[in-house]
Amino acid sequence: MTKGVGTVETRFLDFGSAEAPFVTADGGCLPGVTLAYETYGRLNEDRSNAILLFHALSGSQHAAGINKSVPGLEGRWTEEVHVGWWDGFIGSGRALDTDKYFVLCANYLGGCYGTTGPASPNPATGKPWGAAFPRVTVHDMIRSQLPLLEHFGIAKLKAVVGTSLGGMMALDLAVKYPERVTNVITIGTGLRAHGLQQMHNLEQIIAITRDPDFQGGDYYDGTGPVKGLALARMISHKTFLWADVIEERARVGIVQPEIDLPWYQISSSLESYMLYQGRKFVKRFDANSYLRIIDAWQQFDLYDDAKACGGGLIFAECQSQRYLVFTIDSDCCFYPDYQAEICAELKRAHVPHIRLTVHSEKGHDSFLLEPKLYTPHLAYALGQ
């Protein structure tokens, strides 16, 4: 019998100052950072049971339980996100068993769910950072979460777990700080931004930035680029689910008129479904945050990082770690070849690893929708 974590709340950690700012890879300075996070379970006496969980692109710190309110989000905490995005995986007797483990999940630097991002007040002006918010990388996001581990006195993590873009975060932490983690578990991710992903991401960047209401990123006094962000979400959504699943979901809907298409008449429930996905998303996400996170994805390349450090092996320092790499056979966002590439590099560096293929009709979003397919393997990997 498994049990969820019940009602939870987001907490906040502040660090840095004008005298000791957080400096990004591009040289941008943030005079103080707020990190929004949640925890589940209890940290044991020797602080050896902690698991750091990384969310996907549009996820949040709210991974499990019910959280109906997070202060200061300007209405973005909609009913859609009240239930944790990995709720079926976290709790007593579940994959990330809170009877055994202490699970932490934080919103990314540059995000819009409580962590410092473009919609946060700029101390110099009192207004949102907007376009002035610095460019951030995946590694910047990782570095911004290290103070959370220090806050709890966690020297070494039992595991890092990451899904989708969060899997890139998990790999980055494991490679850059190999002494800080024992187990590395990724689901549907890759070592770099691949060509098709870069093309899809560029389409989304163009959709947002060419919306007249984008205003160069300083749109907080107006409506903002809602049309551009909705289109960006439609572009990405078709990679999250297998096409047959999207059609199946759309069949139960009805054809809704679309007033923003002056000559084309919506004629199918599938078209209405895609438009609905876009409209729903803009209520809960900030366009500038979306751009910063996609930009971090575009820049991510562990091959380049390894070369810059003077070596050729990505996992050269990771022999004391164990890896569990999940592939989803119907994934058309992070294709199975991308995980084969991860395992090839692990093999080159003689790092212990297991690759498992999940057979699902759900596509990339299987990791959100089908906990039964992952739970036994997650539990085994963590219990070794």
C-alpha positions as CSV (number, residue, x, y, z in Angstrom):
1,M,0.0,0.0,0.0
2,T,1.5,3.3,-1.0
3,K,0.6,6.8,0.3
4,G,1.2,10.3,-1.0
5,V,2.7,13.1,0.9
6,G,-0.5,15.1,1.5
7,T,-0.5,18.9,1.7
8,V,2.8,20.6,1.2
9,E,4.2,24.1,0.9
10,T,6.9,25.8,-1.0
11,R,9.8,27.2,1.0
12,F,12.4,29.8,0.0
13,L,16.2,30.1,0.5
14,D,17.9,33.4,0.0
15,F,21.7,33.7,-0.7
16,G,24.1,36.1,-2.2
17,S,24.3,39.9,-1.9
18,A,25.4,43.0,-3.8
19,E,28.9,42.5,-2.3
20,A,28.9,38.8,-3.2
21,P,26.6,38.4,-6.2
22,F,25.8,35.2,-8.1
23,V,27.8,35.5,-11.3
24,T,26.5,33.6,-14.4
25,A,28.7,32.0,-17.0
26,D,28.1,35.0,-19.2
27,G,29.3,37.4,-16.5
28,G,25.8,38.5,-15.5
29,C,25.5,39.5,-11.8
30,L,22.5,38.8,-9.6
31,P,22.8,40.6,-6.2
32,G,21.1,38.0,-4.3
33,V,19.1,34.9,-5.4
34,T,15.9,33.4,-4.0
35,L,15.5,29.7,-4.5
36,A,12.0,28.2,-4.3
37,Y,12.0,24.5,-3.1
38,E,10.0,21.7,-1.6
39,T,11.1,18.7,0.4
40,Y,9.4,15.3,1.1
41,G,10.4,12.8,3.8
42,R,13.1,13.3,6.5
43,L,16.8,13.7,6.3
44,N,18.5,11.0,8.3
45,E,21.1,11.7,11.1
46,D,24.2,11.3,8.9
47,R,22.5,13.1,5.9
48,S,23.1,10.3,3.6
49,N,19.5,9.7,2.3
50,A,19.0,12.8,0.2
51,I,17.7,12.7,-3.4
52,L,17.8,15.8,-5.6
53,L,15.1,15.8,-8.2
54,F,15.2,18.0,-11.3
55,H,12.0,19.0,-13.2
56,A,11.4,19.4,-16.9
57,L,11.3,22.6,-18.8
58,S,7.9,23.9,-17.6
59,G,7.8,22.1,-14.3
60,S,8.4,23.6,-10.8
61,Q,9.6,22.8,-7.3
62,H,6.2,21.3,-6.6
63,A,6.9,17.6,-7.3
64,A,4.5,15.9,-4.9
65,G,1.4,16.4,-2.8
66,I,-1.1,19.2,-2.9
67,N,0.0,22.9,-2.9
68,K,-2.8,25.4,-3.7
69,S,-0.9,28.6,-3.2
70,V,2.6,30.0,-3.6
71,P,3.0,33.7,-2.8
72,G,4.1,36.3,-5.3
73,L,3.4,34.5,-8.5
74,E,1.0,37.0,-10.0
75,G,-1.7,34.4,-10.7
76,R,0.6,31.9,-12.4
77,W,-0.1,29.2,-9.8
78,T,-3.2,27.9,-11.5
79,E,-5.3,24.9,-10.6
80,E,-3.4,22.8,-13.2
81,V,-0.2,22.8,-11.1
82,H,-1.8,22.3,-7.6
83,V,-1.0,18.5,-7.7
84,G,2.8,17.8,-7.8
85,W,4.1,17.0,-11.3
86,W,5.6,13.6,-10.0
87,D,3.0,12.9,-7.4
88,G,2.6,9.3,-8.4
89,F,6.3,8.6,-7.8
90,I,6.9,10.2,-4.4
91,G,5.5,9.1,-1.0
92,S,5.4,6.2,1.4
93,G,6.2,3.0,-0.5
94,R,6.5,4.8,-3.9
95,A,9.5,4.9,-6.2
96,L,11.1,7.8,-4.2
97,D,10.0,6.3,-0.9
98,T,9.7,9.0,1.7
99,D,10.0,6.4,4.5
100,K,13.6,6.0,3.3
101,Y,14.6,9.1,1.5
102,F,14.7,12.9,1.8
103,V,13.6,14.3,-1.6
104,L,14.4,17.9,-2.6
105,C,13.1,19.7,-5.7
106,A,13.8,23.3,-6.6
107,N,12.6,25.7,-9.3
108,Y,15.4,26.6,-11.7
109,L,17.2,29.9,-11.7
110,G,15.4,32.0,-14.3
111,G,12.1,30.3,-13.6
112,C,8.8,31.8,-12.7
113,Y,7.6,29.8,-9.7
114,G,9.3,31.6,-6.9
115,T,13.0,31.3,-7.8
116,T,14.7,34.5,-9.0
117,G,13.9,35.0,-12.7
118,P,13.0,37.7,-15.2
119,A,9.6,38.4,-13.5
120,S,11.3,39.0,-10.2
121,P,12.0,42.5,-8.9
122,N,15.3,44.0,-9.9
123,P,16.7,45.5,-6.7
124,A,18.2,48.4,-8.7
125,T,14.8,49.5,-10.1
126,G,12.1,47.8,-8.1
127,K,10.6,46.7,-11.3
128,P,10.7,43.2,-12.9
129,W,14.1,42.3,-14.4
130,G,12.6,41.6,-17.8
131,A,15.1,41.9,-20.6
132,A,17.9,42.8,-18.1
133,F,17.8,39.4,-16.5
134,P,21.1,37.7,-17.5
135,R,21.5,34.7,-19.7
136,V,21.8,31.5,-17.8
137,T,23.2,28.1,-18.6
138,V,22.3,24.6,-17.3
139,H,25.4,24.8,-15.1
140,D,24.3,28.2,-13.7
141,M,21.1,26.5,-12.7
142,I,23.0,23.7,-11.0
143,R,25.3,26.1,-9.2
144,S,22.3,28.0,-7.9
145,Q,21.0,24.8,-6.2
146,L,24.3,23.9,-4.3
147,P,23.5,26.4,-1.5
148,L,20.3,24.3,-0.9
149,L,22.5,21.3,-0.2
150,E,24.7,23.4,2.0
151,H,21.7,24.7,3.9
152,F,20.7,21.1,4.8
153,G,24.3,20.0,5.4
154,I,24.2,17.4,2.6
155,A,27.8,16.7,1.5
156,K,26.9,13.8,-0.8
157,L,23.6,12.9,-2.4
158,K,22.1,9.4,-2.4
159,A,21.0,10.2,-5.9
160,V,20.2,12.8,-8.5
161,V,17.1,12.1,-10.6
162,G,16.1,14.1,-13.7
163,T,13.5,13.9,-16.3
164,S,13.7,15.4,-19.8
165,L,15.6,18.7,-19.5
166,G,16.0,17.8,-15.8
167,G,18.0,14.8,-16.9
168,M,20.5,17.2,-18.5
169,M,20.7,18.9,-15.1
170,A,21.3,15.6,-13.4
171,L,24.1,14.7,-15.8
172,D,25.7,18.1,-15.4
173,L,25.8,17.9,-11.6
174,A,27.1,14.3,-11.8
175,V,29.9,15.2,-14.2
176,K,30.9,18.5,-12.7
177,Y,30.7,17.4,-9.1
178,P,31.3,13.6,-9.2
179,E,32.1,13.5,-5.5
180,R,28.7,14.8,-4.5
181,V,26.5,12.0,-5.8
182,T,26.3,8.2,-5.8
183,N,23.4,7.3,-8.1
184,V,22.4,9.1,-11.3
185,I,19.0,8.4,-12.7
186,T,17.8,10.0,-16.0
187,I,14.6,9.6,-18.0
188,G,14.3,10.6,-21.6
189,T,17.3,13.0,-21.8
190,G,20.6,13.5,-23.6
191,L,24.2,14.7,-23.4
192,R,23.6,17.7,-25.7
193,A,20.9,19.6,-27.6
194,H,20.5,17.7,-30.8
195,G,19.7,19.1,-34.2
196,L,15.9,18.5,-34.2
197,Q,15.6,19.9,-30.7
198,Q,17.5,23.0,-31.7
199,M,15.2,23.5,-34.6
200,H,12.1,23.1,-32.5
201,N,13.5,25.4,-29.8
202,L,14.4,28.1,-32.4
203,E,10.8,28.0,-33.7
204,Q,9.6,28.7,-30.2
205,I,12.1,31.5,-29.6
206,I,11.0,33.1,-32.8
207,A,7.3,32.7,-32.0
208,I,7.7,34.5,-28.7
209,T,10.2,37.2,-29.6
210,R,8.3,38.2,-32.8
211,D,5.0,38.7,-31.0
212,P,4.6,42.5,-31.1
213,D,3.5,42.4,-27.4
214,F,6.9,40.9,-26.4
215,Q,8.3,44.5,-26.3
216,G,11.9,43.3,-26.2
217,G,11.2,41.4,-23.0
218,D,9.9,44.4,-21.0
219,Y,6.2,43.6,-21.3
220,Y,5.2,43.4,-17.6
221,D,3.0,46.6,-17.8
222,G,1.0,45.1,-20.7
223,T,-0.6,41.9,-21.8
224,G,2.7,40.3,-22.8
225,P,3.4,37.9,-25.7
226,V,0.5,35.6,-25.0
227,K,0.0,34.7,-28.7
228,G,3.7,34.0,-29.2
229,L,4.0,31.9,-26.0
230,A,0.8,29.9,-26.9
231,L,2.3,29.1,-30.3
232,A,5.6,28.1,-28.7
233,R,3.7,25.7,-26.4
234,M,1.9,24.2,-29.4
235,I,5.2,23.7,-31.2
236,S,6.6,21.9,-28.1
237,H,3.5,20.0,-27.2
238,K,3.5,17.9,-30.4
239,T,6.9,16.4,-29.3
240,F,5.7,15.5,-25.8
241,L,3.0,13.0,-26.7
242,W,2.9,10.3,-29.4
243,A,0.7,11.7,-32.3
244,D,-1.9,8.9,-31.9
245,V,-2.3,9.9,-28.2
246,I,-2.9,13.5,-29.1
247,E,-5.5,12.5,-31.7
248,E,-7.2,10.2,-29.1
249,R,-7.4,13.0,-26.6
250,A,-8.6,15.5,-29.1
251,R,-11.5,13.2,-30.2
252,V,-13.3,13.8,-26.9
253,G,-13.3,17.5,-27.3
254,I,-15.5,19.8,-29.4
255,V,-14.6,22.2,-32.2
256,Q,-14.1,25.7,-30.7
257,P,-14.1,28.8,-32.8
258,E,-10.8,30.8,-32.9
259,I,-11.3,34.6,-33.1
260,D,-7.6,35.3,-33.8
261,L,-7.6,33.5,-37.2
262,P,-9.1,36.0,-39.5
263,W,-9.7,33.8,-42.6
264,Y,-9.1,30.2,-41.5
265,Q,-12.0,28.4,-39.8
266,I,-11.1,25.8,-37.2
267,S,-12.6,22.6,-38.5
268,S,-11.5,19.8,-36.2
269,S,-11.3,18.9,-32.6
270,L,-7.6,18.2,-33.0
271,E,-7.0,21.9,-34.0
272,S,-9.1,23.0,-31.1
273,Y,-7.1,20.8,-28.7
274,M,-3.8,22.2,-29.8
275,L,-5.1,25.8,-29.5
276,Y,-6.4,25.0,-26.0
277,Q,-3.0,23.7,-24.9
278,G,-1.5,27.0,-25.9
279,R,-4.1,29.1,-24.2
280,K,-3.9,27.1,-21.0
281,F,-0.2,27.3,-20.8
282,V,0.1,31.1,-21.0
283,K,-1.9,31.5,-17.8
284,R,0.7,29.7,-15.8
285,F,4.1,30.5,-17.3
286,D,6.2,33.6,-18.0
287,A,7.5,34.1,-21.5
288,N,10.9,35.4,-20.4
289,S,11.4,32.4,-18.2
290,Y,10.5,30.1,-21.1
291,L,13.1,31.8,-23.2
292,R,15.8,31.7,-20.6
293,I,15.3,27.9,-20.0
294,I,15.1,27.1,-23.7
295,D,18.3,29.1,-24.3
296,A,20.0,27.1,-21.5
297,W,18.9,23.9,-23.3
298,Q,20.2,25.2,-26.7
299,Q,23.6,25.8,-25.2
300,F,23.9,22.5,-23.3
301,D,26.7,20.2,-24.7
302,L,28.7,18.0,-22.4
303,Y,31.0,17.1,-25.2
304,D,32.1,20.8,-25.5
305,D,32.5,21.0,-21.7
306,A,34.8,17.9,-21.7
307,K,36.9,19.4,-24.5
308,A,37.1,22.7,-22.7
309,C,38.5,20.9,-19.6
310,G,41.2,19.4,-21.7
311,G,39.9,15.9,-21.8
312,G,37.9,13.8,-24.2
313,L,35.8,11.7,-21.8
314,I,32.6,13.2,-20.5
315,F,32.4,10.8,-17.6
316,A,36.2,10.6,-16.9
317,E,35.7,11.2,-13.1
318,C,32.5,9.3,-12.6
319,Q,33.7,5.7,-12.0
320,S,32.4,5.7,-8.4
321,Q,28.9,6.5,-9.5
322,R,26.1,4.2,-10.8
323,Y,23.8,5.2,-13.6
324,L,20.3,4.1,-14.6
325,V,19.3,5.5,-18.0
326,F,15.7,5.2,-19.1
327,T,14.7,5.3,-22.7
328,I,11.0,5.7,-23.8
329,D,10.6,3.8,-27.1
330,S,7.9,6.2,-28.4
331,D,9.8,9.4,-27.4
332,C,10.0,12.0,-30.2
333,C,11.4,14.8,-28.0
334,F,14.5,12.9,-26.7
335,Y,14.8,10.1,-29.2
336,P,16.2,6.7,-28.0
337,D,19.4,7.3,-29.9
338,Y,20.1,10.1,-27.4
339,Q,20.2,7.7,-24.5
340,A,22.3,5.2,-26.5
341,E,24.8,8.1,-26.9
342,I,24.9,8.5,-23.1
343,C,25.5,4.9,-22.5
344,A,28.2,4.7,-25.1
345,E,30.1,7.5,-23.3
346,L,29.6,5.8,-19.9
347,K,31.0,2.6,-21.4
348,R,34.0,4.5,-22.8
349,A,34.8,5.8,-19.3
350,H,34.1,2.4,-17.6
351,V,31.3,3.8,-15.5
352,P,28.7,1.2,-14.2
353,H,25.4,1.7,-15.8
354,I,22.1,0.1,-16.8
355,R,19.9,1.2,-19.7
356,L,16.2,0.3,-19.6
357,T,13.7,0.8,-22.4
358,V,10.1,1.6,-21.4
359,H,7.6,0.5,-23.9
360,S,4.8,3.0,-24.0
361,E,2.3,4.5,-26.3
362,K,2.4,7.9,-24.5
363,G,5.6,9.3,-25.9
364,H,7.9,11.6,-24.0
365,D,5.3,12.4,-21.3
366,S,5.2,8.7,-20.3
367,F,7.5,9.7,-17.4
368,L,4.7,11.9,-16.1
369,L,1.8,9.5,-16.8
370,E,2.9,6.0,-16.1
371,P,4.6,5.5,-12.7
372,K,4.0,1.7,-12.8
373,L,6.4,1.4,-15.7
374,Y,9.3,3.0,-13.8
375,T,8.7,2.4,-10.1
376,P,10.2,-1.1,-9.7
377,H,13.4,-0.1,-11.5
378,L,13.8,3.2,-9.6
379,A,13.3,1.4,-6.3
380,Y,15.9,-1.3,-7.2
381,A,18.5,1.3,-8.4
382,L,18.1,3.3,-5.2
383,G,18.1,0.3,-2.9
384,Q,21.3,-1.3,-4.3
